[in-house]
Amino acid sequence: MRFPLHASLPNSAGSLLITAISGRALAAAARRAGYRPLVADFFCDTDTTALAERAVKLPGDLQGGIDGARVVETLRHLADEDNRGGEPPVAVILGSGFERQPQTVDAVARHFPLAGNDGAAIRRIKDPQLLAADCEEFGIPHPPFRRERPADWQNWVVKTAGGAGGSHVRRAGVEEPAAGRYFQRFVAGRSVSALFVADRRAARIVGFSRQWASPVPASPYRYGGAVRLRRFDRDHAATIGGWLSCLVRRAGLCGLCSADLIRTAEGYTLLEINPRPGATLDIFDAAEAPLIEAHLRAAAGEPYRLPRFSDSMASMITYATAPVARFPSIEWPDWTADRQSPGTRLIAGDPVCTVFARGPSAAATARLIKGQVSSLRRHWEGDRT
């Protein structure tokens, strides 16, 4: 059963239920669009609680994932606690962590108006075998897919079906993959992402970003950051938009989604589709045309506006490179978010904060943000020069 979305106009002061592994970016986007965010995520950090009307802990953890059996109960409690005048939330928006749980998405949709992809769309687009077949049918360049270990395994990576964020990707080894893992041929080149809005019929591209990894031995493709590209070749953009529209119609995608691509000497290759608002939401959102509003309206089949950009913006996750016994108290700059709390004990690899930068071009902005990160790290790592 599909629930209709309530009327959703900017500054309506309606509430939005948001649930994700980390809900801070969605909460910030909801505020920019004039909504009151009610957030359930793993962290309930100071940034999220400051943005949210109410914030609660989402059942589960980073190791085991979201406890799908308790999500509906958590969201119902969150909505009931906020229900001041009998008005229910405008919608529920699901972020990271639900790609591998389409059954949980279906359960949520039975109890709340879901703005975004349902379980059927997620199952279709995140099935690596179906995606490979769809790409072949539509003439979309896509790496070969295998369930069994190929003979030339050195040229392949291993992924988790439904995985997101890069941490689940490894270079293939001599062993067979565990259940839920599959092989995809490695494609060398530059990582590019396309943020787009789908309305079940077509895709409209919001913009492109160049992404980079923050590798560690156990996670060589861990997500590091992204910079919004000020310019992108129109012919390539039109071609990619055509590919995405084909996949949108086939899977019935709606709302904000993203596509991961590789730029090679021969052109672009599509790696996968992320059927939810992604990591680049922060660097593409704009108060004059809020992307949350576009997400809600596209999911409801209504017209929407997209922002325009004349500069570049970047975001970068800063990770601890060594254990920190007691995180210091820091006067955080306003170009940071997702900040660690004083006194927290960190192990190597834990995220410390997200850093933002804005500049006239992608190259200048990428240089600026990496300099900001280096300066900020001295607060907890000391001066290692």
C-alpha positions in Angstrom: 0.0 0.0 0.0 1.4 3.4 -1.0 0.6 6.3 1.4 0.1 9.8 -0.2 2.6 12.4 0.8 1.1 15.4 2.7 1.2 18.8 1.1 4.8 19.9 1.4 5.8 23.6 0.9 9.0 25.3 2.1 8.7 26.8 5.6 5.5 24.8 6.2 7.0 23.9 9.7 5.8 20.3 9.0 8.0 17.5 10.5 10.0 15.0 8.6 11.0 11.6 10.0 14.7 10.9 9.0 16.5 7.7 9.7 19.9 6.6 8.6 23.2 5.4 10.0 24.1 9.1 10.1 21.2 11.6 9.8 23.0 14.9 10.2 23.2 15.9 6.5 19.5 15.0 6.0 18.6 16.9 9.1 20.5 20.0 7.8 18.8 19.7 4.4 15.4 19.4 6.1 16.0 22.6 8.1 17.1 24.5 4.9 13.8 23.5 3.3 11.8 24.7 6.3 10.9 21.4 7.9 11.4 20.1 11.5 13.6 17.0 11.4 12.9 14.1 13.7 16.0 11.9 13.5 16.9 8.4 14.4 20.5 7.5 13.7 23.4 5.6 15.3 25.2 8.7 16.7 22.9 11.4 17.9 26.0 13.6 17.9 25.9 17.3 18.9 25.4 18.5 15.4 22.5 16.3 14.8 20.8 17.0 18.1 21.2 20.7 17.5 19.5 20.5 14.1 16.8 18.0 15.0 13.6 18.8 16.7 14.1 15.4 18.4 16.8 12.8 18.0 16.9 9.2 19.2 19.3 6.3 18.8 18.5 4.0 15.9 18.6 0.4 17.0 21.7 -1.5 15.8 25.4 -0.6 15.4 28.0 -0.1 12.8 29.2 -3.7 13.0 25.9 -5.5 12.8 23.9 -2.9 10.9 20.4 -1.6 11.5 18.1 -3.7 13.7 15.3 -3.8 11.1 12.9 -5.5 13.6 12.8 -2.4 15.8 12.9 0.4 13.2 9.1 0.9 12.9 8.7 0.9 16.7 11.5 3.6 17.0 10.0 5.8 14.3 6.5 5.5 15.7 7.7 6.5 19.2 9.6 9.4 17.7 6.6 10.6 15.7 4.2 10.2 18.7 6.5 12.2 21.0 6.5 15.1 18.5 2.8 15.0 17.7 1.8 18.3 19.2 -1.4 19.2 17.3 -2.4 15.9 15.7 -0.5 16.6 12.5 1.5 13.5 11.5 5.0 13.8 9.8 4.9 14.9 6.2 7.0 11.8 5.3 9.8 9.5 6.3 13.1 9.7 4.4 15.6 6.8 4.6 19.3 7.4 4.3 22.3 5.2 4.5 22.1 1.7 5.9 18.8 0.5 4.3 20.2 -0.7 0.9 20.7 -4.2 2.3 17.3 -4.2 4.0 14.5 -3.7 1.5 12.2 -5.7 3.7 12.7 -3.1 6.4 11.9 -0.4 3.9 8.7 -2.2 3.0 7.8 -2.4 6.7 8.4 1.3 7.2 6.2 2.1 4.1 3.3 0.2 5.6 3.2 2.5 8.6 4.4 5.9 7.3 4.3 7.9 4.0 7.6 7.0 2.4 9.4 9.6 0.4 11.9 7.7 -1.7 12.4 4.3 -3.1 10.4 1.3 -1.9 11.8 -2.2 -1.4 11.0 -3.4 -4.9 13.0 -0.5 -6.5 15.9 -1.1 -4.1 16.0 -4.8 -4.8 16.0 -4.2 -8.5 18.7 -1.6 -8.7 21.0 -3.1 -6.0 20.9 -6.6 -7.5 24.3 -6.7 -9.2 23.2 -9.4 -11.7 20.1 -7.5 -12.8 22.0 -4.2 -13.0 24.6 -5.8 -15.2 21.9 -7.2 -17.4 20.1 -3.9 -17.6 23.3 -2.1 -18.5 24.0 -4.6 -21.3 20.4 -4.2 -22.7 20.6 -0.4 -22.6 24.2 -0.1 -24.0 25.5 1.3 -20.8 29.3 0.6 -20.2 29.5 -1.5 -17.0 32.2 -3.8 -15.6 31.7 -7.5 -16.0 30.1 -9.3 -13.0 30.8 -12.8 -11.6 29.5 -14.8 -8.6 32.5 -17.2 -8.8 36.1 -16.3 -8.5 37.5 -15.5 -12.0 40.8 -17.1 -13.1 42.4 -13.6 -13.4 41.2 -12.6 -9.9 44.0 -9.9 -9.7 42.0 -7.7 -12.1 38.8 -7.8 -10.0 37.3 -6.4 -6.8 34.9 -8.0 -4.4 31.8 -6.1 -3.3 28.8 -6.7 -1.0 25.4 -6.7 -2.7 23.5 -3.7 -1.4 26.7 -2.2 0.0 27.4 1.6 0.0 30.2 4.0 0.9 33.2 2.1 -0.4 34.2 0.4 2.8 32.7 -2.9 1.6 35.0 -3.0 -1.5 38.2 -5.0 -1.5 40.6 -6.2 -4.2 39.9 -9.8 -5.0 42.0 -12.5 -3.4 42.5 -16.2 -4.0 39.5 -17.2 -1.8 35.9 -17.5 -2.8 33.7 -14.6 -1.5 31.4 -15.0 1.5 27.6 -15.1 1.1 26.3 -11.8 -0.4 29.6 -10.9 -2.0 30.4 -10.8 -5.7 33.1 -10.0 -8.1 33.3 -7.0 -10.4 36.1 -6.3 -12.8 38.4 -3.4 -11.6 38.2 -0.3 -13.8 41.1 2.1 -13.5 40.3 5.8 -13.8 39.0 8.8 -12.0 35.9 8.4 -9.7 33.0 10.6 -10.6 29.5 10.7 -9.0 26.3 12.1 -10.5 23.6 13.3 -8.0 20.2 13.0 -9.7 16.5 13.2 -9.0 14.2 10.5 -10.3 10.4 10.5 -10.8 10.0 6.9 -11.9 10.0 8.0 -15.5 13.3 9.9 -16.0 16.3 11.3 -14.2 17.3 15.0 -13.9 21.0 15.4 -12.9 21.6 17.9 -10.1 25.4 17.9 -10.7 28.6 16.0 -10.9 31.3 15.6 -8.3 34.8 14.1 -8.3 35.4 11.8 -5.4 38.4 10.4 -3.7 39.2 7.6 -1.3 40.8 7.6 2.2 42.4 4.2 2.0 43.5 2.0 4.9 44.8 -1.6 4.5 41.5 -3.2 5.6 39.4 -0.8 3.4 41.3 0.5 0.4 38.3 2.2 -1.1 36.9 3.9 2.0 35.1 7.1 1.1 37.2 10.2 1.7 35.5 13.2 0.2 34.1 14.8 -2.9 34.3 18.2 -4.7 31.4 19.6 -6.8 32.5 20.1 -10.4 31.7 23.6 -11.7 32.0 22.5 -15.3 31.1 19.2 -17.0 31.1 18.3 -20.7 27.5 18.7 -21.9 27.6 15.8 -24.3 28.8 13.4 -21.6 26.2 14.8 -19.2 23.5 14.2 -21.8 24.7 10.6 -22.4 24.9 9.8 -18.7 21.4 11.4 -18.1 20.0 9.1 -20.8 21.6 6.0 -19.1 20.1 7.0 -15.8 16.6 7.6 -17.2 16.7 4.1 -18.7 17.5 2.6 -15.2 15.0 4.9 -13.5 12.2 3.6 -15.7 13.3 0.0 -15.3 13.6 0.0 -11.5 10.9 2.6 -10.8 13.3 4.9 -8.9 12.2 8.1 -7.3 13.7 10.9 -5.3 17.3 11.8 -4.7 19.8 9.1 -5.9 23.4 9.0 -7.1 25.4 7.1 -9.6 29.0 6.1 -9.2 31.1 6.2 -12.4 34.7 5.9 -13.6 36.2 8.2 -16.2 38.6 6.3 -18.4 40.4 7.3 -21.6 37.5 5.7 -23.5 34.7 7.5 -21.7 32.5 6.8 -18.6 31.7 3.5 -17.1 28.8 3.1 -14.6 29.7 1.2 -11.5 26.5 1.3 -9.4 23.4 3.3 -8.4 22.7 4.4 -4.8 18.9 4.7 -4.4 18.9 7.3 -1.6 20.2 10.8 -0.8 24.0 10.3 -0.6 27.2 11.6 0.7 27.3 14.6 -1.6 24.0 16.1 -0.4 25.8 18.8 1.7 27.8 20.1 -1.3 24.8 20.3 -3.7 22.0 21.6 -1.4 20.9 25.3 -1.7 18.4 27.3 0.2 16.9 28.8 -2.9 16.0 25.4 -4.3 16.2 22.9 -1.4 17.0 19.3 -2.5 14.8 17.9 0.2 11.8 19.6 -1.4 12.8 18.2 -4.8 13.1 14.8 -3.2 9.6 15.0 -1.7 8.0 16.4 -4.8 9.6 13.9 -7.2 8.5 11.1 -4.9 4.9 12.4 -5.1 5.0 13.0 -8.8 5.0 16.8 -8.5 7.1 19.4 -10.3 10.3 20.5 -8.5 13.2 23.0 -8.9 16.9 22.3 -8.9 19.6 24.6 -7.7 22.2 26.2 -10.0 25.9 26.7 -9.2 28.5 29.2 -10.1 31.3 28.0 -7.9 32.6 24.7 -6.3 32.2 23.2 -2.9 33.8 20.2 -1.2 33.3 18.0 1.8 35.9 15.6 3.3 35.7 13.1 6.2 38.6 13.3 8.6 39.6 10.0 10.2 41.8 9.3 13.2 45.1 7.9 11.9 46.1 6.7 15.4 44.4 6.0 18.6 43.3 9.0 20.7 42.9 8.1 24.4 40.9 11.2 25.2 39.7 13.5 22.5 40.5 17.1 23.3 38.1 20.0 23.6 38.3 22.0 20.4 36.9 25.3 19.3 35.5 24.0 16.1 35.5 26.2 13.0 32.1 26.8 11.4 33.3 24.9 8.3 33.1 21.6 10.2 30.3 19.2 11.1 29.9 15.7 12.6 32.3 16.7 15.3 33.7 14.3 17.9 32.8 15.1 21.5 35.5 16.0 24.1 36.7 13.0 26.2 35.8 10.4 23.5 38.2 7.5 23.1 39.0 6.9 19.4 40.7 4.0 17.6 42.6 4.4 14.3 40.1 4.7 11.5 37.3 6.3 13.5 35.8 9.4 11.9 36.6 12.7 13.6 34.6 15.3 11.7 33.5 16.4 8.3 35.2 19.5 6.8 33.7 21.8 4.1 35.3 24.3 1.7 34.1 26.5 -1.1 36.1 28.0 -3.9 36.0 29.2 -7.5 36.9 25.9 -9.1 37.1 22.2 -8.2 40.9 22.1 -8.2 41.2 25.2 -6.0 38.6 23.9 -3.6 40.2 20.5 -3.3 43.5 22.1 -2.4 41.8 24.3 0.1 39.9 21.6 1.9 43.0 19.3 2.2 44.9 22.2 3.7 42.1 22.8 6.2 42.1 19.1 7.2 45.9 19.2 7.7 45.6 22.3 10.0 42.7 20.8 12.0 44.4 17.5 12.6 47.1 19.2 14.7 44.5 19.6 17.5 44.4 15.9 18.2 47.6 14.5 16.5 50.0 17.3 17.4 52.6 18.7 15.1 54.3 15.8 13.4 56.6 17.8 11.1 
